[in-house]
């Protein structure tokens, strides 16, 4: 009787998700991918994907800068400014270099400069997706 | 260096780069990546054209 109850309880329990082993690559790949777009794929020998991600994200970021887009700084004010900063920070090394060189600080002078700001934010957000993808490759979830 | 894109060229470049990243990250097989990337690009650019015509109709 007790055995059948235990078996029923076991049958109802949902299968537990297997914990992924923490490897050096599973830590390094996302970190490097954030710092240099596409590098997380390149260090895992996904050459084609890595180069395409690098070119796409870097080109998008540079077009944003060239269009006189604005770079957001860390701030605790307007919610849209905070979200803009979260998007920008996704670009990792590109964001750090841009802040260090004091680029992207100009006032928006024409309509397409606002597109530049959006290009900068979206480049960062796309890099977040690339970081997650590099992690999935590192843990063997994706070929 | 500064550059001033037209509205359409900005939309096409945005679609191109976003589609490449979506294609690579959202599919596992190479063939599927290309197909999904092309699909995303068509949806982005198609959406821009449709939205443009809708705004033109609303303005009249």
N, CA and C atoms of all chains as a GROMACS GRO file, in nm:
protein
  609
    1UNK      N    1   0.084  -0.122   0.000
    1UNK     CA    2   0.000   0.000   0.000
    1UNK      C    3   0.087   0.126   0.000
    2UNK      N    4   0.180   0.126   0.099
    2UNK     CA    5   0.271   0.241   0.110
    2UNK      C    6   0.356   0.255  -0.016
    3UNK      N    7   0.395   0.140  -0.070
    3UNK     CA    8   0.478   0.142  -0.190
    3UNK      C    9   0.405   0.202  -0.309
    4UNK      N   10   0.276   0.164  -0.324
    4UNK     CA   11   0.200   0.216  -0.439
    4UNK      C   12   0.180   0.367  -0.427
    5UNK      N   13   0.163   0.415  -0.303
    5UNK     CA   14   0.147   0.560  -0.282
    5UNK      C   15   0.275   0.634  -0.320
    6UNK      N   16   0.388   0.576  -0.281
    6UNK     CA   17   0.518   0.637  -0.313
    6UNK      C   18   0.539   0.639  -0.464
    7UNK      N   19   0.502   0.530  -0.528
    7UNK     CA   20   0.518   0.523  -0.674
    7UNK      C   21   0.434   0.628  -0.745
    8UNK      N   22   0.309   0.645  -0.692
    8UNK     CA   23   0.220   0.746  -0.752
    8UNK      C   24   0.280   0.885  -0.738
    9UNK      N   25   0.333   0.912  -0.615
    9UNK     CA   26   0.393   1.044  -0.589
    9UNK      C   27   0.510   1.067  -0.684
   10UNK      N   28   0.589   0.965  -0.703
   10UNK     CA   29   0.705   0.976  -0.791
   10UNK      C   30   0.662   1.002  -0.935
   11UNK      N   31   0.554   0.934  -0.975
   11UNK     CA   32   0.508   0.947  -1.113
   11UNK      C   33   0.459   1.089  -1.143
   12UNK      N   34   0.401   1.155  -1.039
   12UNK     CA   35   0.345   1.289  -1.058
   12UNK      C   36   0.454   1.395  -1.064
   13UNK      N   37   0.566   1.371  -0.992
   13UNK     CA   38   0.672   1.472  -0.985
   13UNK      C   39   0.726   1.508  -1.123
   14UNK      N   40   0.736   1.638  -1.152
   14UNK     CA   41   0.793   1.677  -1.282
   14UNK      C   42   0.942   1.645  -1.287
   15UNK      N   43   0.995   1.612  -1.403
   15UNK     CA   44   1.138   1.581  -1.412
   15UNK      C   45   1.221   1.705  -1.381
   16UNK      N   46   1.323   1.688  -1.298
   16UNK     CA   47   1.407   1.802  -1.261
   16UNK      C   48   1.503   1.835  -1.376
   17UNK      N   49   1.523   1.964  -1.396
   17UNK     CA   50   1.619   2.006  -1.498
   17UNK      C   51   1.760   1.970  -1.454
   18UNK      N   52   1.836   1.914  -1.545
   18UNK     CA   53   1.973   1.876  -1.510
   18UNK      C   54   2.060   2.000  -1.496
   19UNK      N   55   2.135   2.005  -1.386
   19UNK     CA   56   2.226   2.119  -1.364
   19UNK      C   57   2.342   2.110  -1.462
   20UNK      N   58   2.369   2.224  -1.527
   20UNK     CA   59   2.479   2.225  -1.624
   20UNK      C   60   2.613   2.234  -1.550
   21UNK      N   61   2.711   2.154  -1.591
   21UNK     CA   62   2.841   2.163  -1.525
   21UNK      C   63   2.907   2.298  -1.553
   22UNK      N   64   2.970   2.356  -1.450
   22UNK     CA   65   3.035   2.486  -1.465
   22UNK      C   66   3.176   2.464  -1.519
   23UNK      N   67   3.195   2.494  -1.646
   23UNK     CA   68   3.328   2.478  -1.706
   23UNK      C   69   3.391   2.615  -1.725
   24UNK      N   70   3.520   2.613  -1.754
   24UNK     CA   71   3.591   2.740  -1.779
   24UNK      C   72   3.530   2.811  -1.897
   25UNK      N   73   3.498   2.732  -2.002
   25UNK     CA   74   3.442   2.792  -2.123
   25UNK      C   75   3.305   2.854  -2.098
   26UNK      N   76   3.225   2.790  -2.012
   26UNK     CA   77   3.090   2.844  -1.986
   26UNK      C   78   3.094   2.976  -1.911
   27UNK      N   79   3.208   3.006  -1.849
   27UNK     CA   80   3.224   3.136  -1.782
   27UNK      C   81   3.295   3.235  -1.875
   28UNK      N   82   3.398   3.186  -1.942
   28UNK     CA   83   3.480   3.273  -2.027
   28UNK      C   84   3.405   3.320  -2.152
   29UNK      N   85   3.333   3.228  -2.216
   29UNK     CA   86   3.268   3.262  -2.343
   29UNK      C   87   3.171   3.380  -2.331
   30UNK      N   88   3.077   3.378  -2.234
   30UNK     CA   89   2.988   3.494  -2.223
   30UNK      C   90   3.062   3.623  -2.188
   31UNK      N   91   3.165   3.611  -2.101
   31UNK     CA   92   3.239   3.732  -2.060
   31UNK      C   93   3.312   3.793  -2.180
   32UNK      N   94   3.379   3.709  -2.257
   32UNK     CA   95   3.452   3.761  -2.374
   32UNK      C   96   3.353   3.808  -2.482
   33UNK      N   97   3.241   3.736  -2.493
   33UNK     CA   98   3.139   3.775  -2.592
   33UNK      C   99   3.082   3.913  -2.561
   34UNK      N  100   3.068   3.943  -2.432
   34UNK     CA  101   3.017   4.076  -2.394
   34UNK      C  102   3.122   4.184  -2.425
   35UNK      N  103   3.248   4.152  -2.394
   35UNK     CA  104   3.355   4.250  -2.412
   35UNK      C  105   3.380   4.280  -2.560
   36UNK      N  106   3.386   4.174  -2.641
   36UNK     CA  107   3.408   4.190  -2.786
   36UNK      C  108   3.297   4.113  -2.857
   37UNK      N  109   3.205   4.183  -2.924
   37UNK     CA  110   3.094   4.113  -2.991
   37UNK      C  111   3.144   4.004  -3.086
   38UNK      N  112   3.087   3.885  -3.075
   38UNK     CA  113   3.124   3.774  -3.163
   38UNK      C  114   3.241   3.692  -3.114
   39UNK      N  115   3.319   3.745  -3.018
   39UNK     CA  116   3.440   3.675  -2.972
   39UNK      C  117   3.406   3.548  -2.895
   40UNK      N  118   3.289   3.544  -2.831
   40UNK     CA  119   3.247   3.423  -2.760
   40UNK      C  120   3.230   3.306  -2.855
   41UNK      N  121   3.187   3.335  -2.978
   41UNK     CA  122   3.175   3.231  -3.080
   41UNK      C  123   3.312   3.198  -3.138
   42UNK      N  124   3.393   3.299  -3.158
   42UNK     CA  125   3.525   3.277  -3.219
   42UNK      C  126   3.613   3.187  -3.131
   43UNK      N  127   3.611   3.208  -2.999
   43UNK     CA  128   3.698   3.125  -2.912
   43UNK      C  129   3.646   2.981  -2.904
   44UNK      N  130   3.522   2.960  -2.949
   44UNK     CA  131   3.470   2.822  -2.954
   44UNK      C  132   3.474   2.765  -3.096
   45UNK      N  133   3.554   2.832  -3.180
   45UNK     CA  134   3.580   2.789  -3.317
   45UNK      C  135   3.456   2.791  -3.406
   46UNK      N  136   3.359   2.877  -3.374
   46UNK     CA  137   3.244   2.902  -3.464
   46UNK      C  138   3.282   3.026  -3.545
   47UNK      N  139   3.374   3.005  -3.640
   47UNK     CA  140   3.435   3.119  -3.710
   47UNK      C  141   3.334   3.202  -3.788
   48UNK      N  142   3.253   3.134  -3.870
   48UNK     CA  143   3.158   3.207  -3.954
   48UNK      C  144   3.059   3.287  -3.873
   49UNK      N  145   3.000   3.222  -3.774
   49UNK     CA  146   2.900   3.290  -3.690
   49UNK      C  147   2.965   3.406  -3.613
   50UNK      N  148   3.084   3.381  -3.560
   50UNK     CA  149   3.154   3.484  -3.482
   50UNK      C  150   3.184   3.608  -3.565
   51UNK      N  151   3.233   3.586  -3.687
   51UNK     CA  152   3.267   3.702  -3.773
   51UNK      C  153   3.141   3.778  -3.812
   52UNK      N  154   3.035   3.705  -3.846
   52UNK     CA  155   2.909   3.773  -3.883
   52UNK      C  156   2.853   3.855  -3.766
   53UNK      N  157   2.859   3.798  -3.647
   53UNK     CA  158   2.810   3.872  -3.529
   53UNK      C  159   2.897   3.994  -3.503
   54UNK      N  160   3.028   3.975  -3.514
   54UNK     CA  161   3.122   4.087  -3.492
   54UNK      C  162   3.094   4.200  -3.590
   55UNK      N  163   3.086   4.165  -3.718
   55UNK     CA  164   3.065   4.268  -3.822
   55UNK      C  165   2.930   4.337  -3.801
   56UNK      N  166   2.824   4.259  -3.777
   56UNK     CA  167   2.690   4.317  -3.765
   56UNK      C  168   2.680   4.412  -3.646
   57UNK      N  169   2.726   4.365  -3.529
   57UNK     CA  170   2.708   4.446  -3.407
   57UNK      C  171   2.801   4.567  -3.408
   58UNK      N  172   2.925   4.546  -3.449
   58UNK     CA  173   3.020   4.659  -3.452
   58UNK      C  174   2.974   4.762  -3.557
   59UNK      N  175   2.932   4.715  -3.675
   59UNK     CA  176   2.886   4.808  -3.780
   59UNK      C  177   2.766   4.888  -3.731
   60UNK      N  178   2.674   4.820  -3.664
   60UNK     CA  179   2.555   4.890  -3.614
   60UNK      C  180   2.595   4.997  -3.512
   61UNK      N  181   2.687   4.962  -3.423
   61UNK     CA  182   2.732   5.057  -3.321
   61UNK      C  183   2.802   5.176  -3.386
   62UNK      N  184   2.891   5.147  -3.483
   62UNK     CA  185   2.966   5.256  -3.547
   62UNK      C  186   2.875   5.348  -3.628
   63UNK      N  187   2.776   5.288  -3.695
   63UNK     CA  188   2.680   5.371  -3.770
   63UNK      C  189   2.604   5.462  -3.673
   64UNK      N  190   2.569   5.406  -3.558
   64UNK     CA  191   2.502   5.486  -3.454
   64UNK      C  192   2.587   5.604  -3.410
   65UNK      N  193   2.716   5.578  -3.389
   65UNK     CA  194   2.806   5.687  -3.348
   65UNK      C  195   2.823   5.790  -3.460
   66UNK      N  196   2.840   5.738  -3.585
   66UNK     CA  197   2.860   5.827  -3.698
   66UNK      C  198   2.737   5.912  -3.726
   67UNK      N  199   2.621   5.861  -3.690
   67UNK     CA  200   2.496   5.938  -3.708
   67UNK      C  201   2.474   6.036  -3.594
   68UNK      N  202   2.575   6.054  -3.510
   68UNK     CA  203   2.570   6.145  -3.396
   68UNK      C  204   2.467   6.102  -3.292
   69UNK      N  205   2.457   5.969  -3.275
   69UNK     CA  206   2.368   5.917  -3.170
   69UNK      C  207   2.425   5.948  -3.033
   70UNK      N  208   2.338   5.939  -2.934
   70UNK     CA  209   2.378   5.974  -2.797
   70UNK      C  210   2.407   5.847  -2.718
   71UNK      N  211   2.514   5.854  -2.639
   71UNK     CA  212   2.549   5.744  -2.548
   71UNK      C  213   2.494   5.779  -2.409
   72UNK      N  214   2.421   5.683  -2.350
   72UNK     CA  215   2.366   5.707  -2.216
   72UNK      C  216   2.469   5.675  -2.109
   73UNK      N  217   2.467   5.755  -2.003
   73UNK     CA  218   2.555   5.731  -1.889
   73UNK      C  219   2.473   5.667  -1.777
   74UNK      N  220   2.541   5.602  -1.679
   74UNK     CA  221   2.467   5.548  -1.565
   74UNK      C  222   2.393   5.661  -1.495
   75UNK      N  223   2.267   5.641  -1.466
   75UNK     CA  224   2.188   5.748  -1.405
   75UNK      C  225   2.073   5.688  -1.327
   76UNK      N  226   2.020   5.765  -1.237
   76UNK     CA  227   1.908   5.719  -1.156
   76UNK      C  228   1.786   5.804  -1.178
   77UNK      N  229   1.779   5.869  -1.293
   77UNK     CA  230   1.670   5.962  -1.318
   77UNK      C  231   1.556   5.900  -1.397
   78UNK      N  232   1.536   5.950  -1.518
   78UNK     CA  233   1.426   5.908  -1.603
   78UNK      C  234   1.438   5.760  -1.639
   79UNK      N  235   1.324   5.690  -1.636
   79UNK     CA  236   1.323   5.546  -1.664
   79UNK      C  237   1.373   5.517  -1.806
   80UNK      N  238   1.341   5.605  -1.901
   80UNK     CA  239   1.386   5.583  -2.038
   80UNK      C  240   1.538   5.598  -2.050
   81UNK      N  241   1.594   5.688  -1.969
   81UNK     CA  242   1.741   5.703  -1.966
   81UNK      C  243   1.807   5.578  -1.908
   82UNK      N  244   1.743   5.523  -1.804
   82UNK     CA  245   1.798   5.401  -1.742
   82UNK      C  246   1.795   5.286  -1.843
   83UNK      N  247   1.681   5.272  -1.914
   83UNK     CA  248   1.670   5.166  -2.014
   83UNK      C  249   1.769   5.186  -2.128
   84UNK      N  250   1.790   5.313  -2.166
   84UNK     CA  251   1.888   5.344  -2.270
   84UNK      C  252   2.027   5.302  -2.227
   85UNK      N  253   2.059   5.326  -2.100
   85UNK     CA  254   2.190   5.286  -2.047
   85UNK      C  255   2.203   5.133  -2.048
   86UNK      N  256   2.097   5.063  -2.008
   86UNK     CA  257   2.101   4.916  -2.006
   86UNK      C  258   2.127   4.862  -2.147
   87UNK      N  259   2.062   4.923  -2.246
   87UNK     CA  260   2.087   4.880  -2.385
   87UNK      C  261   2.230   4.910  -2.427
   88UNK      N  262   2.276   5.030  -2.399
   88UNK     CA  263   2.412   5.070  -2.440
   88UNK      C  264   2.519   4.982  -2.377
   89UNK      N  265   2.503   4.948  -2.251
   89UNK     CA  266   2.607   4.873  -2.177
   89UNK      C  267   2.624   4.732  -2.236
   90UNK      N  268   2.523   4.686  -2.307
   90UNK     CA  269   2.533   4.554  -2.371
   90UNK      C  270   2.644   4.546  -2.474
   91UNK      N  271   2.683   4.659  -2.528
   91UNK     CA  272   2.788   4.659  -2.630
   91UNK      C  273   2.927   4.636  -2.571
   92UNK      N  274   2.937   4.632  -2.438
   92UNK     CA  275   3.061   4.592  -2.370
   92UNK      C  276   3.179   4.682  -2.400
   93UNK      N  277   3.281   4.624  -2.464
   93UNK     CA  278   3.403   4.698  -2.493
   93UNK      C  279   3.379   4.821  -2.578
   94UNK      N  280   3.286   4.812  -2.670
   94UNK     CA  281   3.256   4.928  -2.755
   94UNK      C  282   3.205   5.045  -2.670
   95UNK      N  283   3.121   5.013  -2.572
   95UNK     CA  284   3.068   5.116  -2.482
   95UNK      C  285   3.180   5.177  -2.398
   96UNK      N  286   3.267   5.089  -2.347
   96UNK     CA  287   3.377   5.137  -2.261
   96UNK      C  288   3.469   5.231  -2.340
   97UNK      N  289   3.506   5.190  -2.462
   97UNK     CA  290   3.594   5.275  -2.545
   97UNK      C  291   3.525   5.408  -2.577
   98UNK      N  292   3.397   5.400  -2.613
   98UNK     CA  293   3.322   5.522  -2.648
   98UNK      C  294   3.316   5.620  -2.532
   99UNK      N  295   3.292   5.567  -2.411
   99UNK     CA  296   3.288   5.654  -2.293
   99UNK      C  297   3.426   5.712  -2.264
  100UNK      N  298   3.528   5.625  -2.280
  100UNK     CA  299   3.666   5.671  -2.252
  100UNK      C  300   3.708   5.782  -2.347
  101UNK      N  301   3.665   5.772  -2.473
  101UNK     CA  302   3.701   5.872  -2.572
  101UNK      C  303   3.605   5.991  -2.572
  102UNK      N  304   3.503   5.982  -2.491
  102UNK     CA  305   3.403   6.089  -2.479
  102UNK      C  306   3.329   6.113  -2.611
  103UNK      N  307   3.303   6.004  -2.683
  103UNK     CA  308   3.223   6.015  -2.806
  103UNK      C  309   3.074   6.001  -2.770
  104UNK      N  310   2.990   6.034  -2.866
  104UNK     CA  311   2.846   6.016  -2.846
  104UNK      C  312   2.785   6.111  -2.745
  105UNK      N  313   2.843   6.230  -2.732
  105UNK     CA  314   2.793   6.325  -2.633
  105UNK      C  315   2.723   6.445  -2.696
  106UNK      N  316   2.722   6.450  -2.829
  106UNK     CA  317   2.665   6.567  -2.896
  106UNK      C  318   2.515   6.577  -2.880
  107UNK      N  319   2.465   6.701  -2.887
  107UNK     CA  320   2.321   6.722  -2.883
  107UNK      C  321   2.261   6.675  -3.015
  108UNK      N  322   2.142   6.615  -3.009
  108UNK     CA  323   2.078   6.565  -3.130
  108UNK      C  324   2.034   6.683  -3.216
  109UNK      N  325   2.098   6.693  -3.336
  109UNK     CA  326   2.076   6.812  -3.418
  109UNK      C  327   1.977   6.788  -3.532
  110UNK      N  328   1.957   6.662  -3.571
  110UNK     CA  329   1.865   6.632  -3.679
  110UNK      C  330   1.794   6.500  -3.653
  111UNK      N  331   1.690   6.472  -3.733
  111UNK     CA  332   1.603   6.356  -3.705
  111UNK      C  333   1.680   6.224  -3.706
  112UNK      N  334   1.774   6.209  -3.799
  112UNK     CA  335   1.843   6.080  -3.810
  112UNK      C  336   1.943   6.058  -3.695
  113UNK      N  337   1.978   6.164  -3.621
  113UNK     CA  338   2.064   6.145  -3.504
  113UNK      C  339   1.991   6.061  -3.399
  114UNK      N  340   1.858   6.074  -3.394
  114UNK     CA  341   1.780   5.992  -3.302
  114UNK      C  342   1.786   5.845  -3.345
  115UNK      N  343   1.790   5.822  -3.478
  115UNK     CA  344   1.811   5.684  -3.527
  115UNK      C  345   1.946   5.634  -3.478
  116UNK      N  346   2.046   5.721  -3.478
  116UNK     CA  347   2.179   5.682  -3.431
  116UNK      C  348   2.174   5.634  -3.287
  117UNK      N  349   2.099   5.706  -3.202
  117UNK     CA  350   2.083   5.665  -3.062
  117UNK      C  351   2.021   5.526  -3.054
  118UNK      N  352   1.920   5.503  -3.139
  118UNK     CA  353   1.852   5.372  -3.138
  118UNK      C  354   1.946   5.262  -3.190
  119UNK      N  355   2.028   5.294  -3.288
  119UNK     CA  356   2.126   5.197  -3.339
  119UNK      C  357   2.221   5.156  -3.227
  120UNK      N  358   2.266   5.253  -3.148
  120UNK     CA  359   2.359   5.224  -3.038
  120UNK      C  360   2.294   5.133  -2.935
  121UNK      N  361   2.169   5.162  -2.901
  121UNK     CA  362   2.099   5.080  -2.801
  121UNK      C  363   2.076   4.939  -2.854
  122UNK      N  364   2.029   4.930  -2.978
  122UNK     CA  365   1.997   4.797  -3.034
  122UNK      C  366   2.124   4.715  -3.055
  123UNK      N  367   2.235   4.779  -3.089
  123UNK     CA  368   2.362   4.705  -3.101
  123UNK      C  369   2.395   4.639  -2.967
  124UNK      N  370   2.374   4.711  -2.858
  124UNK     CA  371   2.398   4.654  -2.725
  124UNK      C  372   2.303   4.540  -2.694
  125UNK      N  373   2.176   4.557  -2.729
  125UNK     CA  374   2.077   4.452  -2.702
  125UNK      C  375   2.105   4.327  -2.785
  126UNK      N  376   2.145   4.347  -2.911
  126UNK     CA  377   2.180   4.232  -2.995
  126UNK      C  378   2.301   4.159  -2.938
  127UNK      N  379   2.394   4.234  -2.879
  127UNK     CA  380   2.511   4.170  -2.818
  127UNK      C  381   2.470   4.086  -2.698
  128UNK      N  382   2.368   4.130  -2.624
  128UNK     CA  383   2.319   4.047  -2.513
  128UNK      C  384   2.270   3.911  -2.566
  129UNK      N  385   2.201   3.913  -2.680
  129UNK     CA  386   2.152   3.787  -2.739
  129UNK      C  387   2.271   3.701  -2.781
  130UNK      N  388   2.374   3.766  -2.839
  130UNK     CA  389   2.494   3.692  -2.882
  130UNK      C  390   2.566   3.631  -2.761
  131UNK      N  391   2.567   3.703  -2.649
  131UNK     CA  392   2.629   3.651  -2.525
  131UNK      C  393   2.556   3.525  -2.479
  132UNK      N  394   2.423   3.531  -2.479
  132UNK     CA  395   2.344   3.414  -2.438
  132UNK      C  396   2.368   3.296  -2.531
  133UNK      N  397   2.381   3.324  -2.661
  133UNK     CA  398   2.406   3.218  -2.758
  133UNK      C  399   2.544   3.154  -2.735
  134UNK      N  400   2.645   3.237  -2.707
  134UNK     CA  401   2.780   3.185  -2.679
  134UNK      C  402   2.776   3.095  -2.556
  135UNK      N  403   2.697   3.133  -2.456
  135UNK     CA  404   2.685   3.050  -2.335
  135UNK      C  405   2.619   2.916  -2.368
  136UNK      N  406   2.514   2.920  -2.450
  136UNK     CA  407   2.445   2.795  -2.486
  136UNK      C  408   2.536   2.701  -2.564
  137UNK      N  409   2.623   2.756  -2.646
  137UNK     CA  410   2.721   2.673  -2.718
  137UNK      C  411   2.820   2.613  -2.617
  138UNK      N  412   2.863   2.696  -2.521
  138UNK     CA  413   2.963   2.651  -2.424
  138UNK      C  414   2.913   2.537  -2.336
  139UNK      N  415   2.783   2.538  -2.303
  139UNK     CA  416   2.731   2.431  -2.216
  139UNK      C  417   2.678   2.314  -2.298
  140UNK      N  418   2.691   2.322  -2.429
  140UNK     CA  419   2.651   2.211  -2.515
  140UNK      C  420   2.503   2.205  -2.548
  141UNK      N  421   2.430   2.313  -2.519
  141UNK     CA  422   2.287   2.316  -2.547
  141UNK      C  423   2.260   2.341  -2.695
  142UNK      N  424   2.360   2.400  -2.762
  142UNK     CA  425   2.346   2.433  -2.904
  142UNK      C  426   2.474   2.388  -2.976
  143UNK      N  427   2.463   2.333  -3.096
  143UNK     CA  428   2.584   2.290  -3.169
  143UNK      C  429   2.671   2.407  -3.214
  144UNK      N  430   3.398   6.174  -3.824
  144UNK     CA  431   3.317   6.142  -3.942
  144UNK      C  432   3.169   6.138  -3.903
  145UNK      N  433   3.089   6.208  -3.980
  145UNK     CA  434   2.945   6.201  -3.953
  145UNK      C  435   2.874   6.147  -4.076
  146UNK      N  436   2.763   6.086  -4.053
  146UNK     CA  437   2.683   6.036  -4.167
  146UNK      C  438   2.536   6.062  -4.140
  147UNK      N  439   2.466   6.091  -4.248
  147UNK     CA  440   2.324   6.119  -4.235
  147UNK      C  441   2.247   6.024  -4.327
  148UNK      N  442   2.189   5.922  -4.266
  148UNK     CA  443   2.116   5.822  -4.344
  148UNK      C  444   1.976   5.873  -4.375
  149UNK      N  445   1.921   5.825  -4.487
  149UNK     CA  446   1.779   5.853  -4.512
  149UNK      C  447   1.699   5.759  -4.422
  150UNK      N  448   1.572   5.787  -4.409
  150UNK     CA  449   1.487   5.703  -4.323
  150UNK      C  450   1.486   5.559  -4.374
  151UNK      N  451   1.477   5.542  -4.506
  151UNK     CA  452   1.467   5.407  -4.562
  151UNK      C  453   1.599   5.332  -4.548
  152UNK      N  454   1.710   5.399  -4.579
  152UNK     CA  455   1.840   5.330  -4.568
  152UNK      C  456   1.870   5.292  -4.423
  153UNK      N  457   1.828   5.378  -4.328
  153UNK     CA  458   1.846   5.344  -4.186
  153UNK      C  459   1.765   5.219  -4.152
  154UNK      N  460   1.642   5.213  -4.205
  154UNK     CA  461   1.556   5.098  -4.176
  154UNK      C  462   1.613   4.969  -4.237
  155UNK      N  463   1.667   4.979  -4.359
  155UNK     CA  464   1.723   4.861  -4.426
  155UNK      C  465   1.849   4.812  -4.354
  156UNK      N  466   1.935   4.904  -4.313
  156UNK     CA  467   2.057   4.865  -4.240
  156UNK      C  468   2.020   4.802  -4.105
  157UNK      N  469   1.925   4.862  -4.038
  157UNK     CA  470   1.878   4.807  -3.910
  157UNK      C  471   1.828   4.665  -3.932
  158UNK      N  472   1.744   4.647  -4.035
  158UNK     CA  473   1.687   4.515  -4.066
  158UNK      C  474   1.797   4.413  -4.096
  159UNK      N  475   1.897   4.456  -4.174
  159UNK     CA  476   2.005   4.366  -4.213
  159UNK      C  477   2.083   4.315  -4.091
  160UNK      N  478   2.128   4.407  -4.007
  160UNK     CA  479   2.211   4.367  -3.893
  160UNK      C  480   2.130   4.287  -3.791
  161UNK      N  481   2.008   4.331  -3.764
  161UNK     CA  482   1.925   4.258  -3.667
  161UNK      C  483   1.892   4.118  -3.719
  162UNK      N  484   1.867   4.106  -3.849
  162UNK     CA  485   1.832   3.976  -3.906
  162UNK      C  486   1.949   3.878  -3.900
  163UNK      N  487   2.070   3.929  -3.924
  163UNK     CA  488   2.189   3.842  -3.917
  163UNK      C  489   2.202   3.785  -3.774
  164UNK      N  490   2.187   3.872  -3.674
  164UNK     CA  491   2.201   3.827  -3.536
  164UNK      C  492   2.087   3.733  -3.497
  165UNK      N  493   1.964   3.767  -3.536
  165UNK     CA  494   1.850   3.680  -3.506
  165UNK      C  495   1.869   3.542  -3.571
  166UNK      N  496   1.908   3.542  -3.697
  166UNK     CA  497   1.926   3.416  -3.769
  166UNK      C  498   2.028   3.326  -3.701
  167UNK      N  499   2.142   3.384  -3.662
  167UNK     CA  500   2.250   3.304  -3.601
  167UNK      C  501   2.209   3.255  -3.462
  168UNK      N  502   2.144   3.339  -3.386
  168UNK     CA  503   2.120   3.304  -3.245
  168UNK      C  504   1.992   3.224  -3.220
  169UNK      N  505   1.896   3.235  -3.312
  169UNK     CA  506   1.767   3.171  -3.283
  169UNK      C  507   1.749   3.034  -3.349
  170UNK      N  508   1.843   2.991  -3.431
  170UNK     CA  509   1.834   2.860  -3.496
  170UNK      C  510   1.965   2.784  -3.479
  171UNK      N  511   1.957   2.652  -3.488
  171UNK     CA  512   2.076   2.568  -3.464
  171UNK      C  513   2.144   2.522  -3.593
  172UNK      N  514   2.065   2.494  -3.695
  172UNK     CA  515   2.118   2.443  -3.820
  172UNK      C  516   2.152   2.558  -3.915
  173UNK      N  517   2.261   2.543  -3.990
  173UNK     CA  518   2.306   2.653  -4.078
  173UNK      C  519   2.199   2.693  -4.179
  174UNK      N  520   2.138   2.593  -4.240
  174UNK     CA  521   2.034   2.620  -4.339
  174UNK      C  522   1.915   2.696  -4.276
  175UNK      N  523   1.878   2.651  -4.155
  175UNK     CA  524   1.767   2.717  -4.084
  175UNK      C  525   1.803   2.860  -4.044
  176UNK      N  526   1.932   2.881  -4.011
  176UNK     CA  527   1.977   3.016  -3.976
  176UNK      C  528   1.957   3.112  -4.093
  177UNK      N  529   1.997   3.065  -4.212
  177UNK     CA  530   1.984   3.150  -4.332
  177UNK      C  531   1.837   3.177  -4.360
  178UNK      N  532   1.757   3.073  -4.352
  178UNK     CA  533   1.614   3.089  -4.380
  178UNK      C  534   1.548   3.186  -4.282
  179UNK      N  535   1.581   3.172  -4.155
  179UNK     CA  536   1.520   3.259  -4.053
  179UNK      C  537   1.571   3.402  -4.068
  180UNK      N  538   1.700   3.416  -4.101
  180UNK     CA  539   1.755   3.550  -4.122
  180UNK      C  540   1.686   3.621  -4.237
  181UNK      N  541   1.667   3.549  -4.347
  181UNK     CA  542   1.600   3.608  -4.464
  181UNK      C  543   1.454   3.641  -4.429
  182UNK      N  544   1.390   3.552  -4.354
  182UNK     CA  545   1.251   3.575  -4.313
  182UNK      C  546   1.241   3.703  -4.228
  183UNK      N  547   1.332   3.716  -4.130
  183UNK     CA  548   1.331   3.835  -4.044
  183UNK      C  549   1.354   3.962  -4.126
  184UNK      N  550   1.450   3.956  -4.220
  184UNK     CA  551   1.479   4.072  -4.302
  184UNK      C  552   1.355   4.113  -4.384
  185UNK      N  553   1.291   4.012  -4.444
  185UNK     CA  554   1.171   4.040  -4.525
  185UNK      C  555   1.061   4.100  -4.437
  186UNK      N  556   1.047   4.049  -4.315
  186UNK     CA  557   0.943   4.101  -4.226
  186UNK      C  558   0.973   4.245  -4.182
  187UNK      N  559   1.099   4.272  -4.152
  187UNK     CA  560   1.138   4.408  -4.113
  187UNK      C  561   1.110   4.507  -4.226
  188UNK      N  562   1.165   4.475  -4.345
  188UNK     CA  563   1.152   4.569  -4.458
  188UNK      C  564   1.007   4.575  -4.505
  189UNK      N  565   0.941   4.459  -4.510
  189UNK     CA  566   0.799   4.456  -4.548
  189UNK      C  567   0.716   4.538  -4.451
  190UNK      N  568   0.746   4.526  -4.324
  190UNK     CA  569   0.673   4.602  -4.222
  190UNK      C  570   0.690   4.751  -4.240
  191UNK      N  571   0.812   4.792  -4.276
  191UNK     CA  572   0.839   4.935  -4.299
  191UNK      C  573   0.755   4.986  -4.417
  192UNK      N  574   0.752   4.907  -4.525
  192UNK     CA  575   0.679   4.949  -4.645
  192UNK      C  576   0.529   4.954  -4.617
  193UNK      N  577   0.478   4.851  -4.549
  193UNK     CA  578   0.335   4.848  -4.516
  193UNK      C  579   0.300   4.966  -4.425
  194UNK      N  580   0.383   4.989  -4.322
  194UNK     CA  581   0.357   5.100  -4.229
  194UNK      C  582   0.361   5.234  -4.303
  195UNK      N  583   0.454   5.245  -4.399
  195UNK     CA  584   0.462   5.368  -4.479
  195UNK      C  585   0.335   5.394  -4.558
  196UNK      N  586   0.283   5.288  -4.621
  196UNK     CA  587   0.159   5.304  -4.698
  196UNK      C  588   0.040   5.333  -4.608
  197UNK      N  589   0.036   5.268  -4.490
  197UNK     CA  590  -0.074   5.293  -4.395
  197UNK      C  591  -0.073   5.440  -4.353
  198UNK      N  592   0.046   5.493  -4.324
  198UNK     CA  593   0.055   5.634  -4.283
  198UNK      C  594   0.016   5.727  -4.398
  199UNK      N  595   0.053   5.687  -4.521
  199UNK     CA  596   0.016   5.769  -4.638
  199UNK      C  597  -0.138   5.773  -4.653
  200UNK      N  598  -0.202   5.656  -4.633
  200UNK     CA  599  -0.349   5.649  -4.645
  200UNK      C  600  -0.415   5.732  -4.534
  201UNK      N  601  -0.362   5.718  -4.412
  201UNK     CA  602  -0.422   5.792  -4.300
  201UNK      C  603  -0.410   5.942  -4.317
  202UNK      N  604  -0.303   5.985  -4.384
  202UNK     CA  605  -0.278   6.128  -4.400
  202UNK      C  606  -0.372   6.189  -4.502
  203UNK      N  607  -0.421   6.110  -4.594
  203UNK     CA  608  -0.507   6.163  -4.702
  203UNK      C  609  -0.649   6.191  -4.653
   0.00000   0.00000   0.00000
